[in-house]
């Protein structure tokens, strides 16, 4: 059973200021929690239904002292899922580390939508990018909606927050998506690189364009005005991996 004190605490972690104050975040649903259990992230508590505990006794054995039995209705009440019939966990936000410039990085200028950030974290994981850098104005990567949209990839991809104007000049290869760029299908890419994407509605900030070593355009063949930033990320990552100079 989840106590009133625990319930209030879990709900408070839906807000960024309390996540930062407590240095903890919430993970909801079977897929995300099972990925959390396999990661190196520090787990504080696991609230699970009896059914989930019976099905995943092996995975939970390593944190058995942290497991609290809860009803599905309790999980739905304290979390953000409309229906959660399995599990919810609380984990520690990892200590900040330096950006590894020896690896290619995906960077996002003022990404605001939690679903978009969660999806691009999942895309980064699929294409082997271990780091994402977001401008400080971007949505918090530990927002419950972001965590949910990652489908477990939050456990493998590290998200940093820093000024892109300070980061981009340090890289030898900086690729950015613009409407004036060269056709992505006709390019060869080099690593390590920083691939930067603009804001969902405003695109890439003008001050950042001066740091691009290559402007890249994703050609369209229909009449849509633009691509969602997550879709653009997937298209770019696929071409980046296929078109690397060997």
PyMOL commands that set and color helices and strands:
alter all, ss='L'
color gray80, all
select helices_A, chain A and resi 4-12+16-22+30-38+50-55+57-66+72-78+114-126+144-150+153-155+164-170+184-186+206-209+229-242
alter helices_A, ss='H'
color red, helices_A
select strands_A, chain A and resi 24-28+43-48+67-69+87-92+105-108+131-134+158-161+173-183+193-197+214-217
alter strands_A, ss='S'
color yellow, strands_A
deselect
rebuild
show_as cartoon
